[in-house]
Amino acid sequence: MLEEFFPYRLAITASAFSRLLVDVYQRRFGLGRDEWRLLYLLANVEMESSLDLGRNTSLDKVQVSRAADRLLKKGLIERATSSADRRLWLYACTPQGRAMFDEVRTLVEKRSEAVMQHMTKQEREALERGITALRAATDRIAGSL
């Protein structure tokens, strides 16, 4: 049965949780999922290359480029050419981008916590251990391919 297939259950659960968060940053702030991911990363670093953004968000080059273009148009990030490699863009948050990020992150964290409050402390701890173990296992397998 599909409902018992672990990859399906994981994908459906992650998608449902993500939709609850998308509702926060998309409806109120007009940010798409990819834009939110880039803004989140850029608000926490001084500057990041387009290559690193792709690696750290699991977005491909086209997704990074399109999301970055939308954030640029909104004045939330800025872009410069890398002096070390002229083929790469370097991105940074603008003060407006950091301010929006802080506001959005607070609301996203509240929504996330509201979901987590529907779980017992033991369930939350088990979930954290499980996610950590699953990520470590996938990293080990990916590293051996």
N, CA and C atoms as a LAMMPS dump frame, in Angstrom:
ITEM: TIMESTEP
0
ITEM: NUMBER OF ATOMS
435
ITEM: BOX BOUNDS ff ff ff
-5.0000000000000000e+02 5.0000000000000000e+02
-5.0000000000000000e+02 5.0000000000000000e+02
-5.0000000000000000e+02 5.0000000000000000e+02
ITEM: ATOMS id mol type element x y z
1 1 1 N 0.829 -1.191 0
2 1 2 C 0 0 0
3 1 3 C 0.869 1.25 0
4 2 1 N 0.439 2.202 -0.76
5 2 2 C 1.181 3.449 -0.878
6 2 3 C 1.31 4.153 0.47
7 3 1 N 0.267 4.129 1.284
8 3 2 C 0.286 4.82 2.579
9 3 3 C 1.308 4.233 3.543
10 4 1 N 1.803 3.03 3.271
11 4 2 C 2.799 2.399 4.124
12 4 3 C 4.218 2.527 3.559
13 5 1 N 4.353 3.048 2.349
14 5 2 C 5.645 3.193 1.683
15 5 3 C 6.364 4.399 2.282
16 6 1 N 7.485 4.14 2.97
17 6 2 C 8.166 5.189 3.73
18 6 3 C 8.509 6.43 2.907
19 7 1 N 9.111 6.301 1.728
20 7 2 C 9.426 7.519 0.966
21 7 3 C 8.18 8.365 0.67
22 8 1 N 7.074 7.723 0.394
23 8 2 C 5.824 8.442 0.143
24 8 3 C 5.361 9.17 1.407
25 9 1 N 5.356 8.48 2.528
26 9 2 C 4.915 9.078 3.786
27 9 3 C 5.777 10.272 4.16
28 10 1 N 7.079 10.127 3.97
29 10 2 C 8.005 11.216 4.281
30 10 3 C 7.744 12.424 3.377
31 11 1 N 7.578 12.182 2.087
32 11 2 C 7.337 13.272 1.137
33 11 3 C 6.009 13.975 1.421
34 12 1 N 4.968 13.221 1.694
35 12 2 C 3.65 13.8 1.969
36 12 3 C 3.681 14.626 3.254
37 13 1 N 4.346 14.113 4.269
38 13 2 C 4.436 14.83 5.549
39 13 3 C 5.247 16.11 5.392
40 14 1 N 6.383 16.011 4.725
41 14 2 C 7.215 17.202 4.507
42 14 3 C 6.452 18.246 3.698
43 15 1 N 5.708 17.8 2.711
44 15 2 C 4.929 18.721 1.881
45 15 3 C 3.825 19.403 2.687
46 16 1 N 3.147 18.656 3.538
47 16 2 C 2.074 19.227 4.361
48 16 3 C 2.636 20.26 5.338
49 17 1 N 3.756 19.941 5.958
50 17 2 C 4.388 20.875 6.89
51 17 3 C 4.837 22.127 6.146
52 18 1 N 5.438 21.923 4.989
53 18 2 C 5.914 23.044 4.182
54 18 3 C 4.767 23.96 3.764
55 19 1 N 3.622 23.38 3.397
56 19 2 C 2.46 24.199 3.009
57 19 3 C 2.003 25.102 4.138
58 20 1 N 2.092 24.625 5.367
59 20 2 C 1.72 25.456 6.518
60 20 3 C 2.65 26.657 6.653
61 21 1 N 3.91 26.474 6.32
62 21 2 C 4.875 27.562 6.409
63 21 3 C 4.781 28.492 5.205
64 22 1 N 4.562 27.911 4.03
65 22 2 C 4.414 28.716 2.816
66 22 3 C 3.279 29.708 2.994
67 23 1 N 2.246 29.287 3.649
68 23 2 C 1.103 30.159 3.891
69 23 3 C 1.537 31.44 4.592
70 24 1 N 2.524 31.349 5.457
71 24 2 C 3.01 32.515 6.193
72 24 3 C 3.789 33.451 5.276
73 25 1 N 4.836 32.948 4.617
74 25 2 C 5.702 33.855 3.868
75 25 3 C 5.181 34.202 2.489
76 26 1 N 4.288 33.41 1.949
77 26 2 C 3.771 33.738 0.633
78 26 3 C 2.572 34.684 0.704
79 27 1 N 1.63 34.359 1.542
80 27 2 C 0.419 35.174 1.603
81 27 3 C 0.709 36.591 2.098
82 28 1 N 1.449 36.7 3.168
83 28 2 C 1.668 38.014 3.766
84 28 3 C 2.803 38.798 3.126
85 29 1 N 3.845 38.077 2.671
86 29 2 C 5.044 38.759 2.192
87 29 3 C 5.316 38.571 0.698
88 30 1 N 4.531 37.742 0.043
89 30 2 C 4.688 37.545 -1.389
90 30 3 C 5.956 36.817 -1.793
91 31 1 N 6.493 36.005 -0.898
92 31 2 C 7.707 35.247 -1.189
93 31 3 C 7.353 33.813 -1.57
94 32 1 N 7.963 33.333 -2.647
95 32 2 C 7.825 31.928 -3.004
96 32 3 C 8.764 31.083 -2.163
97 33 1 N 8.591 29.78 -2.248
98 33 2 C 9.423 28.848 -1.472
99 33 3 C 10.904 29.036 -1.78
100 34 1 N 11.247 29.123 -3.059
101 34 2 C 12.654 29.269 -3.432
102 34 3 C 13.215 30.616 -2.982
103 35 1 N 12.399 31.663 -3.083
104 35 2 C 12.835 32.983 -2.616
105 35 3 C 13.095 32.95 -1.111
106 36 1 N 12.208 32.313 -0.352
107 36 2 C 12.373 32.212 1.093
108 36 3 C 13.664 31.48 1.435
109 37 1 N 13.936 30.39 0.728
110 37 2 C 15.164 29.638 0.991
111 37 3 C 16.406 30.497 0.761
112 38 1 N 16.429 31.217 -0.347
113 38 2 C 17.592 32.077 -0.623
114 38 3 C 17.703 33.19 0.406
115 39 1 N 16.584 33.82 0.715
116 39 2 C 16.607 34.901 1.696
117 39 3 C 17.088 34.384 3.047
118 40 1 N 16.637 33.205 3.429
119 40 2 C 17.043 32.607 4.703
120 40 3 C 18.562 32.429 4.744
121 41 1 N 19.112 31.882 3.68
122 41 2 C 20.562 31.68 3.647
123 41 3 C 21.316 33.003 3.641
124 42 1 N 20.877 33.928 2.822
125 42 2 C 21.604 35.186 2.679
126 42 3 C 21.509 36.069 3.915
127 43 1 N 20.437 35.941 4.669
128 43 2 C 20.296 36.74 5.889
129 43 3 C 21.245 36.263 6.977
130 44 1 N 21.805 35.079 6.798
131 44 2 C 22.669 34.502 7.818
132 44 3 C 24.145 34.464 7.431
133 45 1 N 24.482 35.081 6.304
134 45 2 C 25.877 35.161 5.863
135 45 3 C 26.137 36.567 5.334
136 46 1 N 27.414 36.899 5.211
137 46 2 C 27.747 38.214 4.647
138 46 3 C 27.505 38.222 3.144
139 47 1 N 27.945 37.139 2.482
140 47 2 C 27.81 37.032 1.036
141 47 3 C 27.895 35.559 0.665
142 48 1 N 27.217 35.178 -0.412
143 48 2 C 27.202 33.783 -0.84
144 48 3 C 27.228 33.732 -2.364
145 49 1 N 27.963 32.775 -2.906
146 49 2 C 28.015 32.635 -4.36
147 49 3 C 26.783 31.885 -4.857
148 50 1 N 26.5 32.052 -6.133
149 50 2 C 25.366 31.348 -6.731
150 50 3 C 25.566 29.838 -6.619
151 51 1 N 26.791 29.385 -6.752
152 51 2 C 27.095 27.961 -6.638
153 51 3 C 26.775 27.445 -5.238
154 52 1 N 27.204 28.183 -4.226
155 52 2 C 26.936 27.774 -2.842
156 52 3 C 25.449 27.832 -2.515
157 53 1 N 24.751 28.809 -3.059
158 53 2 C 23.304 28.881 -2.826
159 53 3 C 22.618 27.628 -3.35
160 54 1 N 23.02 27.181 -4.504
161 54 2 C 22.452 25.96 -5.06
162 54 3 C 22.748 24.753 -4.192
163 55 1 N 23.985 24.645 -3.754
164 55 2 C 24.379 23.522 -2.892
165 55 3 C 23.642 23.527 -1.563
166 56 1 N 23.474 24.69 -0.986
167 56 2 C 22.902 24.791 0.357
168 56 3 C 21.384 24.83 0.395
169 57 1 N 20.749 24.893 -0.76
170 57 2 C 19.281 24.941 -0.782
171 57 3 C 18.665 23.756 -1.497
172 58 1 N 19.437 22.947 -2.144
173 58 2 C 19 21.847 -2.997
174 58 3 C 18.234 22.35 -4.217
175 59 1 N 18.455 23.609 -4.583
176 59 2 C 17.863 24.166 -5.794
177 59 3 C 18.874 24.056 -6.929
178 60 1 N 18.383 23.877 -8.149
179 60 2 C 19.314 23.856 -9.274
180 60 3 C 19.647 25.288 -9.705
181 61 1 N 20.566 25.413 -10.655
182 61 2 C 21.046 26.733 -11.08
183 61 3 C 19.924 27.629 -11.587
184 62 1 N 19.003 27.057 -12.328
185 62 2 C 17.901 27.84 -12.885
186 62 3 C 16.988 28.345 -11.772
187 63 1 N 16.682 27.483 -10.811
188 63 2 C 15.828 27.895 -9.687
189 63 3 C 16.495 28.999 -8.879
190 64 1 N 17.795 28.859 -8.625
191 64 2 C 18.526 29.884 -7.881
192 64 3 C 18.478 31.202 -8.655
193 65 1 N 18.745 31.133 -9.934
194 65 2 C 18.776 32.337 -10.756
195 65 3 C 17.412 33.036 -10.78
196 66 1 N 16.354 32.276 -10.966
197 66 2 C 15.018 32.88 -11.032
198 66 3 C 14.593 33.475 -9.69
199 67 1 N 14.843 32.737 -8.61
200 67 2 C 14.485 33.248 -7.281
201 67 3 C 15.309 34.486 -6.952
202 68 1 N 16.592 34.457 -7.294
203 68 2 C 17.458 35.614 -7.036
204 68 3 C 16.981 36.821 -7.837
205 69 1 N 16.582 36.612 -9.076
206 69 2 C 16.077 37.727 -9.89
207 69 3 C 14.839 38.356 -9.25
208 70 1 N 13.951 37.532 -8.731
209 70 2 C 12.746 38.067 -8.081
210 70 3 C 13.105 38.844 -6.81
211 71 1 N 14.058 38.323 -6.035
212 71 2 C 14.482 39.016 -4.813
213 71 3 C 15.204 40.32 -5.143
214 72 1 N 15.964 40.318 -6.221
215 72 2 C 16.638 41.544 -6.665
216 72 3 C 15.606 42.616 -7.024
217 73 1 N 14.594 42.222 -7.771
218 73 2 C 13.554 43.169 -8.186
219 73 3 C 12.794 43.742 -6.993
220 74 1 N 12.684 42.958 -5.927
221 74 2 C 11.992 43.416 -4.717
222 74 3 C 12.906 44.238 -3.813
223 75 1 N 14.187 44.323 -4.172
224 75 2 C 15.139 45.086 -3.371
225 75 3 C 15.577 44.386 -2.101
226 76 1 N 15.408 43.065 -2.047
227 76 2 C 15.73 42.316 -0.834
228 76 3 C 17.157 41.778 -0.816
229 77 1 N 17.748 41.648 -2.005
230 77 2 C 19.148 41.206 -2.098
231 77 3 C 19.848 42.066 -3.145
232 78 1 N 21.186 41.968 -3.151
233 78 2 C 21.987 42.624 -4.178
234 78 3 C 22.95 41.597 -4.744
235 79 1 N 23.478 41.907 -5.924
236 79 2 C 24.318 40.939 -6.634
237 79 3 C 25.544 41.641 -7.2
238 80 1 N 26.671 40.913 -7.179
239 80 2 C 27.907 41.406 -7.777
240 80 3 C 28.61 40.227 -8.447
241 81 1 N 29.471 40.524 -9.371
242 81 2 C 30.262 39.486 -10.029
243 81 3 C 31.455 39.137 -9.148
244 82 1 N 31.764 37.863 -9.061
245 82 2 C 32.91 37.401 -8.279
246 82 3 C 34.204 37.82 -8.967
247 83 1 N 35.113 38.404 -8.205
248 83 2 C 36.408 38.779 -8.784
249 83 3 C 37.285 37.543 -8.989
250 84 1 N 37.04 36.486 -8.23
251 84 2 C 37.824 35.261 -8.351
252 84 3 C 37.377 34.416 -9.548
253 85 1 N 36.085 34.47 -9.866
254 85 2 C 35.546 33.682 -10.977
255 85 3 C 34.416 34.491 -11.603
256 86 1 N 34.679 35.117 -12.718
257 86 2 C 33.724 36.036 -13.354
258 86 3 C 32.424 35.338 -13.78
259 87 1 N 32.412 34.01 -13.77
260 87 2 C 31.191 33.281 -14.133
261 87 3 C 30.202 33.189 -12.973
262 88 1 N 30.663 33.487 -11.765
263 88 2 C 29.815 33.364 -10.571
264 88 3 C 29.266 34.71 -10.123
265 89 1 N 28.06 34.668 -9.636
266 89 2 C 27.461 35.84 -8.982
267 89 3 C 27.658 35.703 -7.487
268 90 1 N 27.844 36.817 -6.817
269 90 2 C 27.878 36.868 -5.363
270 90 3 C 26.633 37.629 -4.914
271 91 1 N 25.921 37.074 -3.947
272 91 2 C 24.679 37.671 -3.473
273 91 3 C 24.801 38.044 -1.999
274 92 1 N 24.101 39.097 -1.627
275 92 2 C 24.041 39.53 -0.226
276 92 3 C 22.661 40.127 0.032
277 93 1 N 22.238 40.066 1.269
278 93 2 C 20.972 40.681 1.68
279 93 3 C 21.135 42.186 1.773
280 94 1 N 20.105 42.893 1.396
281 94 2 C 20.065 44.334 1.623
282 94 3 C 19.52 44.561 3.039
283 95 1 N 19.656 45.752 3.574
284 95 2 C 19.045 46.028 4.882
285 95 3 C 17.528 45.752 4.87
286 96 1 N 16.875 46.09 3.767
287 96 2 C 15.438 45.801 3.641
288 96 3 C 15.193 44.286 3.666
289 97 1 N 16.063 43.538 3.008
290 97 2 C 15.939 42.08 2.992
291 97 3 C 16.12 41.474 4.373
292 98 1 N 17.103 41.983 5.113
293 98 2 C 17.329 41.479 6.478
294 98 3 C 16.149 41.805 7.387
295 99 1 N 15.599 42.998 7.244
296 99 2 C 14.45 43.39 8.064
297 99 3 C 13.245 42.498 7.759
298 100 1 N 12.999 42.255 6.466
299 100 2 C 11.88 41.381 6.109
300 100 3 C 12.13 39.967 6.614
301 101 1 N 13.36 39.488 6.442
302 101 2 C 13.694 38.15 6.912
303 101 3 C 13.398 38.002 8.398
304 102 1 N 13.826 38.964 9.197
305 102 2 C 13.597 38.891 10.641
306 102 3 C 12.109 38.798 10.963
307 103 1 N 11.316 39.578 10.267
308 103 2 C 9.871 39.559 10.504
309 103 3 C 9.256 38.23 10.067
310 104 1 N 9.637 37.757 8.885
311 104 2 C 9.088 36.498 8.374
312 104 3 C 9.523 35.33 9.246
313 105 1 N 10.813 35.302 9.605
314 105 2 C 11.324 34.179 10.404
315 105 3 C 10.568 34.048 11.721
316 106 1 N 10.286 35.16 12.355
317 106 2 C 9.534 35.117 13.611
318 106 3 C 8.179 34.453 13.404
319 107 1 N 7.488 34.819 12.345
320 107 2 C 6.166 34.25 12.07
321 107 3 C 6.243 32.78 11.662
322 108 1 N 7.262 32.431 10.88
323 108 2 C 7.451 31.035 10.47
324 108 3 C 7.764 30.172 11.692
325 109 1 N 8.609 30.683 12.585
326 109 2 C 8.934 29.927 13.793
327 109 3 C 7.699 29.735 14.672
328 110 1 N 6.85 30.754 14.763
329 110 2 C 5.608 30.626 15.54
330 110 3 C 4.71 29.554 14.946
331 111 1 N 4.579 29.551 13.603
332 111 2 C 3.741 28.539 12.947
333 111 3 C 4.319 27.144 13.155
334 112 1 N 5.624 27.026 13.012
335 112 2 C 6.283 25.744 13.207
336 112 3 C 6.081 25.25 14.636
337 113 1 N 6.253 26.146 15.584
338 113 2 C 6.072 25.778 16.995
339 113 3 C 4.629 25.396 17.28
340 114 1 N 3.682 26.052 16.625
341 114 2 C 2.269 25.714 16.808
342 114 3 C 2.006 24.268 16.379
343 115 1 N 2.655 23.85 15.313
344 115 2 C 2.511 22.461 14.865
345 115 3 C 3.158 21.524 15.879
346 116 1 N 4.365 21.871 16.303
347 116 2 C 5.098 21.011 17.231
348 116 3 C 4.376 20.872 18.574
349 117 1 N 3.604 21.876 18.959
350 117 2 C 2.862 21.82 20.221
351 117 3 C 1.793 20.727 20.214
352 118 1 N 1.457 20.23 19.036
353 118 2 C 0.481 19.14 18.936
354 118 3 C 1.137 17.778 19.109
355 119 1 N 2.414 17.786 19.456
356 119 2 C 3.158 16.55 19.719
357 119 3 C 3.64 16.585 21.163
358 120 1 N 3.78 15.414 21.744
359 120 2 C 4.328 15.35 23.098
360 120 3 C 5.822 15.654 23.05
361 121 1 N 6.384 15.936 24.211
362 121 2 C 7.823 16.193 24.3
363 121 3 C 8.606 14.981 23.787
364 122 1 N 8.167 13.792 24.146
365 122 2 C 8.842 12.569 23.713
366 122 3 C 8.753 12.398 22.191
367 123 1 N 7.609 12.746 21.622
368 123 2 C 7.454 12.653 20.166
369 123 3 C 8.37 13.643 19.452
370 124 1 N 8.46 14.856 19.977
371 124 2 C 9.342 15.858 19.372
372 124 3 C 10.797 15.414 19.45
373 125 1 N 11.198 14.889 20.608
374 125 2 C 12.574 14.41 20.766
375 125 3 C 12.86 13.243 19.822
376 126 1 N 11.905 12.331 19.706
377 126 2 C 12.069 11.193 18.797
378 126 3 C 12.163 11.67 17.347
379 127 1 N 11.349 12.661 16.996
380 127 2 C 11.394 13.214 15.648
381 127 3 C 12.763 13.832 15.367
382 128 1 N 13.282 14.609 16.295
383 128 2 C 14.607 15.225 16.131
384 128 3 C 15.686 14.15 15.945
385 129 1 N 15.637 13.11 16.776
386 129 2 C 16.623 12.028 16.644
387 129 3 C 16.468 11.334 15.289
388 130 1 N 15.235 11.102 14.899
389 130 2 C 14.973 10.424 13.629
390 130 3 C 15.437 11.232 12.433
391 131 1 N 15.159 12.522 12.434
392 131 2 C 15.593 13.38 11.322
393 131 3 C 17.113 13.422 11.251
394 132 1 N 17.756 13.55 12.405
395 132 2 C 19.222 13.58 12.451
396 132 3 C 19.798 12.264 11.922
397 133 1 N 19.224 11.156 12.345
398 133 2 C 19.711 9.844 11.909
399 133 3 C 19.464 9.631 10.417
400 134 1 N 18.301 10.038 9.934
401 134 2 C 17.99 9.882 8.518
402 134 3 C 18.933 10.72 7.661
403 135 1 N 19.194 11.945 8.073
404 135 2 C 20.115 12.813 7.316
405 135 3 C 21.516 12.224 7.303
406 136 1 N 21.978 11.729 8.437
407 136 2 C 23.318 11.127 8.499
408 136 3 C 23.396 9.894 7.589
409 137 1 N 22.357 9.084 7.593
410 137 2 C 22.344 7.875 6.754
411 137 3 C 22.338 8.246 5.273
412 138 1 N 21.544 9.24 4.889
413 138 2 C 21.509 9.632 3.474
414 138 3 C 22.846 10.252 3.062
415 139 1 N 23.468 11.008 3.943
416 139 2 C 24.785 11.581 3.638
417 139 3 C 25.825 10.484 3.449
418 140 1 N 25.781 9.454 4.3
419 140 2 C 26.73 8.339 4.17
420 140 3 C 26.541 7.613 2.84
421 141 1 N 25.292 7.343 2.497
422 141 2 C 25 6.634 1.237
423 141 3 C 25.416 7.508 0.051
424 142 1 N 25.047 8.782 0.088
425 142 2 C 25.401 9.687 -1.018
426 142 3 C 26.909 9.801 -1.162
427 143 1 N 27.626 9.776 -0.052
428 143 2 C 29.083 9.879 -0.091
429 143 3 C 29.749 8.637 -0.677
430 144 1 N 29.051 7.514 -0.647
431 144 2 C 29.636 6.275 -1.158
432 144 3 C 29.254 6.009 -2.612
433 145 1 N 28.411 6.851 -3.179
434 145 2 C 27.992 6.627 -4.592
435 145 3 C 29.006 7.176 -5.566
